[in-house]
Amino acid sequence: MKIAGGIMRMTGLLGLMTLAACETPPPVEPIPNTPPVQRPEPTPEPEPIVTEPSEASKALAIYYRRLQNDLLTQGLLRGDGGGPDTPFTDTILARNFVRIALFDEYVTEGGVLRPQATLSRLRRWDTPVRMTTEFGPSVSQTQQTKDRNTISAYARRLSRASGLSITQTDVDPNYHVLVLSEDDRLGFRDRLREIVPGIAESSLRAITQLPRDQLCIVVAFSQGGTASYSKAVAIIRAEHPDLLRTSCFHEELAQGLGLANDSPQARPSIFNDDEEFGLLTTHDELLLKMLYDPRFRTGMDAAEAAPIARVIARELLNSGPS
């Protein structure tokens, strides 16, 4: 109805204009010649500054390119989602869910994060995720565009799998994906304090002082001591070649939704440090679907969650009682 009203008002205006055109206009006084108004030339936007990487950053880029080639030579970093060689049952799926969703991957000792699987509670987002991406000065505009497209498509996939609302926005974001080189990351402490007010020194060190063998990391923060996530920061190394880079996006962005642990028994899965799979698998999508099933309650412990996980896994695989 608004469109029709607009057309009617436009038609009436045209009618008035037509009638006015039929009248004889009064004589017009000649206008003296005046010089044209000089309009200022628009100021071009400055080109973004891309800094030259340090020798340390260049060395890392070479190292990760060789690492990617080595992994591919071994048949690792698979992107097929799993197949006949990686079967799993509802029992295996439920067991892997408990190992991955109800354990922490790190413990804090003396203000330092140390890898160690520790029994925890079910953690997830109870509010929509508003995801934004930031880049360090070392990342070219071409690479930024590629990364944004990868992240955007993957966020939509995560949202479909989990049922959780995940949008890309720079308005009040609560999930920050930071693509930083070795040089960028070392000077990012103040920005991290802006993103996460009151961030612990252990988390700052974990983000800014990544050892070479740690390809990427995500740190999720709970609200008010609960198990409900309110903020997450994922760090992706800018030195990574394409496949390692995408693999990091896949693992860290999914882990930041609540699948916090890795397990050597999980297969086919990216939540396994053996690097067999580089991209999210069908098995992993089912884990996300399970995590956000309303039958779970945020904060449940393993004893409460395990029986529910077995029921949901059985339903998802339609395998009946195992």
N, C-alpha and C positions, 0 to 999 in steps of 0.2 A: 504493500500500500504506500509505503514511503516513495518507492520508485515512481508509481503512477502519479502521485501528487507532484513530484518533481517535474515530470513531463508536462503535466497540465500547467504548472506555473511557468515553465519555459515557453510553452505554446502561447500563453497569454502575453508574455513579454515580446515575443516575435511579432504578434499581431499589433501591438502598440508601435513597435519599430516600423512596421510596414505602413501604418497610417501616417506616422510622422514623416516618412519618406515621400508621401504624396503632396505635402505642403510646399509652397514656394519659399525657399529660404531667403532671408533678408540679405542685402548686399554686405559683403565682408570687406573691412578695411585691409589694405595690403600690409603685410608684416615685413618690417625692415629686415635686411639680411643681418644675421648675427652669426658669429663664429660658432661652430659646433662645440658642445660641452666635452671637454677632455675627461674621460673616465679613467681612473687609475687602473693599471694592469693588475689582474688578480695575482696575489702572491702565491707562488707554487709551494705546495707542502714540502717540507724538508724530507730528503731521503732518509729512511731509517739507517742508523749507524750499526754496521756489523763489524765487530772487533776481530782482529786477527788472533787465531788461537795460539796459546802458548806452546812451547815445545812439549810440555807434559800432556796437554790436551791432544796434540798431534800424535804423540806416542800411544795414547790410549785408543785413538781412532784406528791406528794400525793394528794394535793388539786385538780389538774387538772384531775387526774385519777378518783377521786370521782365525779367531775363535769361531766365528760364524762359519767360515769355510771348513774348519775341522769338524764341527758338529754336523754339518750337512754331509760331509764325506762319510761320517759314521751312520748316516741314515736317521739322524735326530732332527729336532725342530720340525716334526711332522705337522702338517696343516690339514690332514684329511679327516679330523674329528673322530678317529677310531674306526675299526673295521672288523672283519672276521677274525683277525689275529688278536683282537683285544676284547673278547666277550666279557660281559659282567652280568651278574644276577641281581635281583632285588636285595638279597642278603649282603652282597658286596657293596652295592650302592648305599645301603643304610649304614654299613660299617664305615665306609669312607666318609659319609656325611658327619658322623660323630668325630672321626679323627680330624677332619678339616674345619668343621664349624664350631667344635666345642673344645678346641685346644688353642692356646696362643703359641705363636712361633718364636717369640722372644721373651726373655725375662730381664728385669732391670736389677743390676747388682752394682752397688757403689756408684750410682749415677751413670752407668754404662749399659746399653742394650746388648744382650748376649743371646745368640741363637740357642733355644732350648724349648722343646715342646712341653707345655705346661697345661694341665687341665684347667678349663675356664668355664664360662657360661655362654649361652647363645646370644650373640651380638648381631645387631642389624639396624637398619634405618627405620624409624617409625614416622619419619617425615619425608616429603619429596626431596630428591637430590637435585641440586642446582649446580651443574658442573661448568667450570671455566678452565681455560688453558692459558698459561703464561709461558713466555719464552725468554731465555737469556739473550743478551746482545750478540752472542756468537752465532745464533741460529738464523740462517738466511730466510728471506721472505718466501722463496720457493719451497724450502723445507717446512716452514711454518704452515703454508697452505696445505701441503701433503699431510702433515700431522693433524691439523684440524679436521680434515676430511676423514682420516682414519679414526680419530677419536669420536667424531660425531656419529659415524656409521656404527661403530662398536657400542657406543652408549645406547643407541636405539635397540641393538640386539640384546644388551644386558637388560634393558627395560622390558622387552618382550618376554625374555626368559624368566625374569623374577616377578613381573607384575608390578614392580616398583616404578613410580614416576621418576624419570631421569631426563632432565632437560639441559640444553646448552644455553647458558646465559651469563652475562657479566653483572647482572643485578643481584646483589646480596648472595653471592655464591657460597656454598658450603662444602663443595668438593673441588679442590684445586689440583690440577694436573700441571706440573712444572717440568718443562723440558730445558735442562740446564747442562752446560758443559762443565768440565772440571774448574775452569776459571770463573764461570758464572756462579756456581754453587758456593764457592768459598766466600763470596761477598753477599750472600743472600740472607744472612742472619737477621738483619733488621726487617726485611720484608716478611720473613717467617714470623717474626713477633707481631707484625701487623695482621697477618692472616690468622694466627692462633694466639690471641692475647694470653699471657701466662704460660706459654709453652715451656715444658721442662727442659733443662739443660741437656738431659740425656737424649731427648728427641731432637734437639738442635744438632747435637753432635752426630747422631745417627744419620741425619739428612745431609749435613755439610761435610762430613768426613767419611764418605763411603770408601771402603777398601776396594781395590781393583776387582776382586772376585765377586763383589756384590753388584749385579747388573742394574738393579733398580730397587726401589723400596716404596712402600706406602705406609703411612702412619695415620690411623683413625683415632678420633678422640670422642669419648663418651661424655654425656651431659650429666653434670651433678652426681657423679659416682654411679650412675646407672649403667646398664649394658646397651643403652640406646645411643647410637652414633649421632653426633651433631656436626662433626666436621672431619674432613679427611684431606691429606696432602700426599700426592703421589709424585715421586721424583723419577724422571726418565733421563738417562744420560744422552746428551746431544751427540756424543761421539759414536753412538751405535749405528751400524749399517742397517739397511731397511728391515730385514727379517728379525734381527735381534730387537730392533726398536719396536716393531709391531708386537713381538712376543711379550715385551715388557708392558706395553699398553694392555694387552689381553690379561696378563696375570695380575698386575697390580691394581688395575681398575676393578677387577672382579673381587680380589681379596679385600679391597676397601669397602665392599658391600657387606662383608661379614664372614667370608670364607677365609679365615685369617691364617690357617696353618698349612704347611706342606706335609705330605706323607709319602714315604717310599713305597707303600702298598697301593696307592691310588693309581689306577690305570684303567682306561686311557684318560689322562688328566694333565693339565698344566700345573696342578698343585702337587708337583713332584719334582724334586731337584735333579732328577736324572736327565732333564731336558729332552726326553723322548718326543714330547709334544710341545710345539711352540705356540699353538693357537688353541683357543677355547674348544673343547670337545663336546659331543653330545652328552656324555657322562657329566661334564661340568655344568651344562645348561640345566640338567635335572637337579643337580645340587642347589643351584640358584632357585629353581622352582620350589624345592623342598624348604629352603631357608625362609622364604617369604610366605609359606603356607600358613593360613590363619590358625591352624591347630597348634602351632608353636606359640609360645609366649616369650617375648624378649626377656632375657635374664634366666631362662631355664637352665638347670645344670644337666649333666650328661645322663644321670639316672632318670630324670623326668623326660628328657628329650628322646632317648634311644628307642623306647617302645613306639612312640609316635613316628619316628623316622622309619621304622620297619613297616608300619602300616602304609605310610605315604609311598615308600619305595615300591612296595608290592602293587599298589594301585597304578603307579606310573608305568611300570613294566608289564602290567597285566599278566603277571605270572602266577597269581594265586598264592596260597600259603606255601612257604618254603620249608 
